[in-house]
């Protein structure tokens, strides 16, 4: 791209400065494209937080603010690259025969393939990203394939990505400026197609339903599966994944609910021509310490958490206990020593019965989604706490539990007050090492549990 040396020097010299202040006070000099420079500075500052690997590459060009905010983060892009590599390893050769010509292996066999495929060399396989955008997902996935095609309808983004793939040292890629629908019709079959449909309407408002996104995957479904053995679709984490599976009509083979540091970020659907009758649901929480994974099938009860080795320890299936998130299995916190809270991906999946059964935990109540036990549970996909005390909201009881506290981390579940309301009532600041869980017990009493996080003792 033709950028003046004055503009490049300005970006290098002001990378860490406040963009708004620069817009107001920067001196306009000949040869300086201030608008472009400010986009680059703002983009680099976002990348330093969201895409640190990219931020370390000096020659990366960043798009305007909206595209930067909408692009994937580095952890989620890496996750999709591992997923694509694993799917490629099990996809087999691409064929142009009818949908039922080549049977797929069982879902359990697919899930059991090791995630060590992240290190698989890009010596085979073809990928097409039909909604390229800023190219973050594409850049990470493309390294797992011998040939990869980036497709984007905006010519400006195509120009930026063409520059960036060279800066990133990506080989074997092709940049195509086209509409997803027209390119899909004309393209040759590939191993994997990836789509991240735009979730804004013509007026810029956010949309969530599949049919309201661009391109409409429901309309393209059959064409996608004719051109690829495996299709990966990224959707809004706000979407009801059960409805998404139903809407796509029997072609969803896997559901991936991806959280980053306990904040749900992405919903990924893996589509196949010969999808299993019940999709494998994988709940993943990406943290600085590693990955928490929990996999299950919603209807069959087939526990598949034992197919992964987690960085933080083996999240192997543990049996024992009734589990289940029903009132019959509910318990009082006073009778137990430990409390467990599922991570955001599991909360989104709603697999509370499977989680309780897997780890031998008892639900505190039917709707709290908190679990109690008498023993520590290694590898639990979420947060664990030691229960220090429990109280009702009776004044004397409550005073005993919060005695000596000036601050606490408060969570409310199935409770009539919000966190802010309870914080004001208790006159506590936010933070510290003490955790308070406000919920409703089996006897329908409002209770407060004081606890200490296990990994901070």
C-alpha positions as CSV (number, residue, x, y, z in Angstrom):
1,X,0.0,0.0,0.0
2,X,1.2,3.5,-0.9
3,X,1.8,5.2,2.5
4,X,4.1,8.1,2.9
5,X,7.2,7.9,5.1
6,X,5.8,10.9,7.1
7,X,2.7,9.0,7.9
8,X,4.6,5.8,8.9
9,X,6.9,7.9,11.1
10,X,4.0,9.6,12.8
11,X,2.4,6.2,13.6
12,X,5.7,4.8,15.0
13,X,6.3,7.9,17.1
14,X,2.8,8.1,18.6
15,X,1.7,4.4,19.0
16,X,1.1,4.7,22.7
17,X,-0.5,8.2,22.7
18,X,-4.1,9.0,23.3
19,X,-5.8,8.9,19.9
20,X,-8.5,11.5,20.8
21,X,-5.8,13.9,22.0
22,X,-3.8,13.3,18.8
23,X,-6.9,14.0,16.7
24,X,-7.3,17.4,18.4
25,X,-3.8,18.6,18.7
26,X,-1.6,16.8,16.2
27,X,0.2,19.2,13.8
28,X,-0.9,18.8,10.2
29,X,2.1,18.6,8.0
30,X,2.5,17.9,4.3
31,X,2.5,14.2,3.4
32,X,0.8,13.2,6.7
33,X,-2.4,11.2,6.2
34,X,-3.7,11.9,9.8
35,X,-6.9,9.9,9.4
36,X,-5.1,6.8,8.3
37,X,-2.4,7.3,11.0
38,X,-5.0,7.6,13.7
39,X,-6.7,4.4,12.5
40,X,-3.3,2.6,12.7
41,X,-2.6,3.8,16.2
42,X,-6.0,2.9,17.5
43,X,-5.8,-0.5,15.7
44,X,-2.4,-1.3,17.2
45,X,-3.6,-0.3,20.7
46,X,-6.5,-2.7,20.2
47,X,-4.3,-5.4,18.8
48,X,-1.9,-5.1,21.7
49,X,-4.8,-6.3,23.9
50,X,-6.7,-8.5,21.5
51,X,-4.0,-9.8,19.1
52,X,-0.6,-9.5,20.8
53,X,1.1,-11.7,18.2
54,X,0.0,-9.3,15.4
55,X,0.9,-6.2,17.5
56,X,4.5,-7.5,17.5
57,X,4.6,-7.3,13.7
58,X,5.6,-3.8,12.7
59,X,4.2,-3.8,9.1
60,X,0.6,-4.9,9.9
61,X,-2.1,-2.5,8.6
62,X,-5.2,-2.1,10.7
63,X,-8.7,-1.4,9.4
64,X,-11.1,1.2,10.8
65,X,-12.3,0.8,14.4
66,X,-15.5,-1.2,13.8
67,X,-13.7,-4.0,12.0
68,X,-11.1,-4.2,14.8
69,X,-13.7,-4.5,17.5
70,X,-15.6,-7.2,15.5
71,X,-12.6,-9.4,14.7
72,X,-11.7,-12.5,16.6
73,X,-9.2,-12.4,19.5
74,X,-6.0,-14.3,19.3
75,X,-7.1,-17.1,21.8
76,X,-10.4,-17.8,19.8
77,X,-8.6,-17.7,16.5
78,X,-6.0,-20.2,17.7
79,X,-8.9,-22.4,19.0
80,X,-10.5,-22.4,15.5
81,X,-7.2,-23.2,13.9
82,X,-6.9,-26.3,16.2
83,X,-10.4,-27.2,15.4
84,X,-9.9,-26.9,11.7
85,X,-6.7,-29.0,11.9
86,X,-8.5,-31.7,13.8
87,X,-11.4,-31.7,11.3
88,X,-9.0,-31.8,8.4
89,X,-7.3,-34.8,9.9
90,X,-10.6,-36.7,9.9
91,X,-12.2,-35.2,6.8
92,X,-10.7,-37.5,4.2
93,X,-10.5,-36.6,0.5
94,X,-13.0,-34.2,-1.0
95,X,-15.4,-35.8,-3.3
96,X,-18.1,-34.3,-5.6
97,X,-20.5,-37.2,-5.2
98,X,-23.9,-37.0,-3.6
99,X,-24.3,-36.2,0.1
100,X,-24.8,-39.8,1.2
101,X,-22.0,-41.3,-0.9
102,X,-19.2,-41.3,1.8
103,X,-20.2,-42.2,5.4
104,X,-18.5,-40.2,8.2
105,X,-16.9,-41.8,11.3
106,X,-18.9,-41.9,14.5
107,X,-19.0,-38.7,16.6
108,X,-17.1,-40.4,19.5
109,X,-14.3,-41.4,17.1
110,X,-14.1,-37.8,15.8
111,X,-14.0,-36.3,19.2
112,X,-11.3,-38.6,20.4
113,X,-8.8,-37.3,17.9
114,X,-6.0,-35.5,19.7
115,X,-5.7,-31.7,19.8
116,X,-2.0,-32.1,19.2
117,X,-3.1,-31.6,15.5
118,X,-2.4,-27.9,16.2
119,X,1.2,-28.6,15.3
120,X,0.2,-30.5,12.1
121,X,2.3,-29.1,9.2
122,X,0.4,-27.4,6.4
123,X,1.2,-30.1,3.9
124,X,-2.3,-31.0,2.8
125,X,-5.9,-29.8,2.7
126,X,-7.8,-26.9,1.3
127,X,-9.6,-24.1,3.1
128,X,-12.0,-21.4,1.9
129,X,-13.0,-18.5,4.2
130,X,-16.1,-17.0,2.6
131,X,-16.4,-14.1,5.0
132,X,-12.8,-13.0,5.3
133,X,-13.2,-9.7,7.1
134,X,-9.9,-8.5,8.7
135,X,-8.5,-11.9,8.2
136,X,-7.6,-12.9,11.8
137,X,-9.3,-16.3,11.8
138,X,-8.1,-16.9,8.2
139,X,-4.5,-16.1,9.1
140,X,-4.4,-18.7,11.9
141,X,-6.4,-21.4,10.1
142,X,-4.6,-21.0,6.8
143,X,-1.3,-22.2,8.4
144,X,-2.9,-25.6,8.8
145,X,-3.7,-26.1,5.1
146,X,-1.6,-26.4,2.0
147,X,-3.9,-24.0,0.1
148,X,-6.3,-21.4,1.5
149,X,-8.6,-18.9,-0.1
150,X,-9.8,-15.7,1.5
151,X,-13.0,-14.2,0.1
152,X,-14.3,-10.8,1.1
153,X,-16.9,-8.4,-0.5
154,X,-15.1,-5.2,0.6
155,X,-12.2,-4.3,-1.7
156,X,-10.6,-2.2,1.0
157,X,-10.3,-5.1,3.4
158,X,-9.0,-7.3,0.6
159,X,-6.2,-4.8,0.0
160,X,-5.3,-4.7,3.7
161,X,-5.3,-8.5,4.0
162,X,-3.2,-9.0,0.9
163,X,-0.6,-6.7,2.5
164,X,-0.9,-8.4,6.0
165,X,-0.6,-12.0,4.8
166,X,2.7,-11.1,3.3
167,X,3.8,-9.3,6.5
168,X,2.8,-12.4,8.5
169,X,4.8,-14.7,6.1
170,X,1.7,-16.7,5.0
171,X,2.3,-18.8,1.8
172,X,-0.2,-20.7,-0.3
173,X,-3.0,-18.2,0.1
174,X,-5.2,-16.4,-2.4
175,X,-7.2,-13.2,-1.9
176,X,-10.5,-12.9,-3.7
177,X,-12.8,-9.8,-3.8
178,X,-16.2,-11.3,-4.3
179,X,-19.6,-12.0,-2.6
180,X,-19.7,-15.2,-0.6
181,X,-22.7,-16.5,-2.6
182,X,-21.2,-16.0,-6.0
183,X,-17.9,-17.4,-5.0
184,X,-19.5,-20.5,-3.5
185,X,-21.3,-21.2,-6.7
186,X,-18.2,-20.9,-8.8
187,X,-15.5,-22.5,-6.5
188,X,-14.1,-26.0,-6.7
189,X,-14.7,-28.3,-3.8
190,X,-12.5,-27.9,-0.7
191,X,-11.9,-29.7,2.6
192,X,-13.2,-27.0,4.9
193,X,-15.3,-23.9,4.4
194,X,-15.4,-21.3,7.2
195,X,-18.0,-18.5,7.6
196,X,-18.5,-15.7,10.1
197,X,-21.7,-14.0,8.8
198,X,-22.0,-10.3,9.4
199,X,-24.2,-9.7,12.4
200,X,-25.3,-6.1,11.5
201,X,-28.2,-5.1,9.3
202,X,-28.2,-2.4,6.6
203,X,-28.8,0.2,9.3
204,X,-25.8,-1.0,11.4
205,X,-28.0,-2.5,14.1
206,X,-26.9,-5.8,15.7
207,X,-28.6,-9.0,14.6
208,X,-28.4,-12.4,16.1
209,X,-30.7,-14.8,14.3
210,X,-29.0,-16.9,11.5
211,X,-31.5,-15.7,8.9
212,X,-30.8,-12.1,9.7
213,X,-27.0,-12.4,9.2
214,X,-25.2,-11.9,5.9
215,X,-24.7,-14.3,4.2
216,X,-27.7,-16.4,5.3
217,X,-26.3,-19.8,6.1
218,X,-29.8,-21.3,6.1
219,X,-30.1,-20.4,2.4
220,X,-26.6,-21.5,1.6
221,X,-26.6,-24.7,3.6
222,X,-27.0,-27.3,0.8
223,X,-24.5,-25.4,-1.4
224,X,-21.9,-25.3,1.4
225,X,-22.2,-29.0,2.0
226,X,-21.9,-29.7,-1.7
227,X,-18.6,-27.8,-1.9
228,X,-17.0,-28.9,1.4
229,X,-16.8,-32.0,3.6
230,X,-16.8,-29.9,6.7
231,X,-18.3,-26.4,7.3
232,X,-17.5,-24.3,10.3
233,X,-19.9,-21.4,11.1
234,X,-19.2,-18.8,13.7
235,X,-22.3,-17.3,15.3
236,X,-23.2,-14.8,18.0
237,X,-22.8,-16.2,21.6
238,X,-26.2,-14.6,22.3
239,X,-27.9,-17.1,20.0
240,X,-29.8,-20.1,21.4
241,X,-27.7,-23.0,20.2
242,X,-30.6,-25.4,20.4
243,X,-32.6,-23.3,18.0
244,X,-29.6,-22.9,15.7
245,X,-29.2,-26.7,15.5
246,X,-32.9,-27.1,14.8
247,X,-32.9,-24.4,12.2
248,X,-30.1,-26.0,10.2
249,X,-32.1,-29.2,10.0
250,X,-29.9,-32.2,10.9
251,X,-26.5,-31.2,9.5
252,X,-24.9,-30.0,12.8
253,X,-22.3,-32.5,13.9
254,X,-20.6,-30.5,16.6
255,X,-21.4,-27.4,18.7
256,X,-18.6,-25.5,20.3
257,X,-19.4,-22.9,22.9
258,X,-16.2,-20.9,23.5
259,X,-15.5,-18.6,26.4
260,X,-12.4,-16.5,27.1
261,X,-11.5,-15.9,30.8
262,X,-15.1,-16.9,31.7
263,X,-16.8,-14.6,29.2
264,X,-18.7,-16.3,26.5
265,X,-17.4,-15.1,23.1
266,X,-18.3,-17.5,20.3
267,X,-20.7,-20.1,19.2
268,X,-19.2,-22.4,16.5
269,X,-21.3,-25.0,14.6
270,X,-19.6,-27.8,12.6
271,X,-21.7,-28.9,9.7
272,X,-21.3,-32.2,7.9
273,X,-23.3,-34.0,5.2
274,X,-23.5,-37.1,7.4
275,X,-23.9,-35.5,10.8
276,X,-24.4,-37.7,13.8
277,X,-28.1,-37.8,15.0
278,X,-27.2,-35.9,18.1
279,X,-24.4,-33.3,17.9
280,X,-21.4,-33.4,20.2
281,X,-21.5,-30.3,22.4
282,X,-18.1,-29.0,23.5
283,X,-17.9,-26.3,26.2
284,X,-14.5,-24.5,26.2
285,X,-13.1,-21.8,28.5
286,X,-9.8,-20.4,27.3
287,X,-7.8,-19.0,30.2
288,X,-4.1,-17.8,30.7
289,X,-3.6,-21.0,32.6
290,X,-4.9,-23.3,29.9
291,X,-8.2,-24.7,28.7
292,X,-11.2,-26.0,30.5
293,X,-13.1,-28.4,28.4
294,X,-16.4,-30.3,28.9
295,X,-18.0,-32.4,26.1
296,X,-21.3,-34.2,26.1
297,X,-24.2,-35.3,23.9
298,X,-27.5,-33.6,25.0
299,X,-29.9,-36.5,24.6
300,X,-27.9,-39.7,24.7
301,X,-26.2,-39.1,28.0
302,X,-22.9,-40.3,26.4
303,X,-20.2,-38.7,28.5
304,X,-17.3,-37.6,26.3
305,X,-15.2,-35.4,28.6
306,X,-12.6,-38.2,28.8
307,X,-11.4,-37.6,25.3
308,X,-9.4,-34.5,26.1
309,X,-6.2,-33.9,28.0
310,X,-6.4,-30.5,29.5
311,X,-3.4,-28.3,30.0
312,X,-4.4,-27.8,33.6
313,X,-4.9,-31.4,34.3
314,X,-6.9,-34.3,32.9
315,X,-10.6,-33.4,32.7
316,X,-11.4,-37.0,32.7
317,X,-15.0,-38.3,33.2
318,X,-15.5,-38.9,36.9
319,X,-18.5,-41.0,37.9
320,X,-20.3,-41.3,41.2
321,X,-23.1,-39.4,42.9
322,X,-26.5,-38.7,41.6
323,X,-25.6,-35.5,39.9
324,X,-28.4,-33.8,38.0
325,X,-29.8,-30.3,38.5
326,X,-33.1,-31.2,40.1
327,X,-34.7,-30.4,43.4
328,X,-34.6,-34.1,44.5
329,X,-30.8,-33.9,44.5
330,X,-30.7,-30.4,46.1
331,X,-28.7,-29.9,49.2
332,X,-27.9,-27.3,51.9
333,X,-24.5,-25.7,51.8
334,X,-24.2,-26.1,55.6
335,X,-23.8,-29.8,55.1
336,X,-20.9,-29.5,52.7
337,X,-17.4,-28.1,52.6
338,X,-16.9,-27.1,49.0
339,X,-18.9,-25.1,46.4
340,X,-18.4,-25.2,42.6
341,X,-19.5,-22.7,40.0
342,X,-19.5,-23.8,36.3
343,X,-17.7,-21.6,33.8
344,X,-19.6,-19.4,31.3
345,X,-19.4,-21.9,28.4
346,X,-21.2,-24.5,30.5
347,X,-23.7,-22.0,31.7
348,X,-24.5,-21.2,28.1
349,X,-24.8,-24.9,27.2
350,X,-27.1,-25.6,30.1
351,X,-25.7,-29.0,30.7
352,X,-26.1,-28.9,34.4
353,X,-27.3,-32.5,34.9
354,X,-24.4,-33.9,32.8
355,X,-21.9,-31.8,34.8
356,X,-23.2,-32.9,38.1
357,X,-23.2,-36.6,37.1
358,X,-19.7,-36.3,35.6
359,X,-18.1,-35.0,38.7
360,X,-20.3,-36.5,41.4
361,X,-21.6,-33.2,42.6
362,X,-24.9,-32.3,44.2
363,X,-26.8,-29.2,43.0
364,X,-27.4,-26.7,45.7
365,X,-30.9,-26.1,44.3
366,X,-32.6,-26.6,41.0
367,X,-32.1,-23.1,39.6
368,X,-28.9,-21.9,41.3
369,X,-26.5,-23.8,39.0
370,X,-24.1,-24.1,42.0
371,X,-22.8,-27.4,43.2
372,X,-21.7,-28.6,46.6
373,X,-19.6,-31.6,47.8
374,X,-17.5,-32.8,50.7
375,X,-14.3,-33.2,48.7
376,X,-12.2,-31.1,46.3
377,X,-12.8,-31.8,42.6
378,X,-9.7,-31.6,40.5
379,X,-10.1,-30.4,37.0
380,X,-13.6,-29.0,37.5
381,X,-14.5,-26.7,34.5
382,X,-15.2,-23.6,36.5
383,X,-14.3,-22.1,39.9
384,X,-14.0,-24.0,43.2
385,X,-14.5,-22.6,46.7
386,X,-14.1,-23.6,50.3
387,X,-17.3,-22.8,52.2
388,X,-16.5,-20.8,55.3
389,X,-19.9,-19.9,56.6
390,X,-23.6,-19.7,55.6
391,X,-26.4,-17.5,56.9
392,X,-30.0,-16.6,56.2
393,X,-30.8,-12.9,55.7
394,X,-32.0,-12.6,59.3
395,X,-30.2,-9.5,60.7
396,X,-28.2,-11.3,63.5
397,X,-27.3,-14.3,61.2
398,X,-26.2,-12.0,58.4
399,X,-24.1,-9.9,60.7
400,X,-22.2,-13.0,61.8
401,X,-21.3,-14.0,58.3
402,X,-20.1,-10.6,57.0
403,X,-18.3,-9.7,60.3
404,X,-14.9,-8.1,59.6
405,X,-15.5,-7.6,55.9
406,X,-15.1,-4.3,54.1
407,X,-15.1,-5.7,50.6
408,X,-16.2,-8.9,48.8
409,X,-16.9,-10.5,45.4
410,X,-20.6,-11.0,45.2
411,X,-22.6,-13.4,43.0
412,X,-26.4,-13.7,43.0
413,X,-28.2,-16.8,41.6
414,X,-31.9,-17.4,41.9
415,X,-32.1,-14.5,44.3
416,X,-34.5,-11.5,44.5
417,X,-31.8,-8.8,44.7
418,X,-29.2,-7.7,42.1
419,X,-25.5,-7.7,43.0
420,X,-25.6,-3.9,43.3
421,X,-28.6,-4.0,45.6
422,X,-27.1,-6.6,47.8
423,X,-23.7,-4.7,47.9
424,X,-25.5,-1.6,49.1
425,X,-27.4,-3.5,51.7
426,X,-24.3,-5.1,53.1
427,X,-22.2,-1.9,52.7
428,X,-19.3,-3.7,51.1
429,X,-16.9,-2.6,48.4
430,X,-16.1,-4.8,45.4
431,X,-13.0,-7.0,45.4
432,X,-10.8,-8.8,47.9
433,X,-10.3,-12.5,48.5
434,X,-13.7,-13.2,50.0
435,X,-16.6,-14.4,47.9
436,X,-20.3,-14.2,48.8
437,X,-22.9,-16.3,47.0
438,X,-26.5,-15.2,47.5
439,X,-29.1,-17.7,46.4
440,X,-32.3,-19.6,47.5
441,X,-32.0,-22.9,49.3
442,X,-34.2,-26.0,49.1
443,X,-36.5,-24.7,51.8
444,X,-37.0,-21.5,49.7
445,X,-35.0,-19.5,52.1
446,X,-32.7,-16.7,50.8
447,X,-29.2,-17.5,52.0
448,X,-25.7,-16.1,51.8
449,X,-22.7,-18.3,51.5
450,X,-19.2,-17.0,52.4
451,X,-16.4,-18.7,50.6
452,X,-12.7,-18.6,49.7
453,X,-11.5,-19.5,46.3
454,X,-9.5,-22.7,46.3
455,X,-6.7,-21.5,44.0
456,X,-6.1,-18.5,46.1
457,X,-5.7,-20.2,49.5
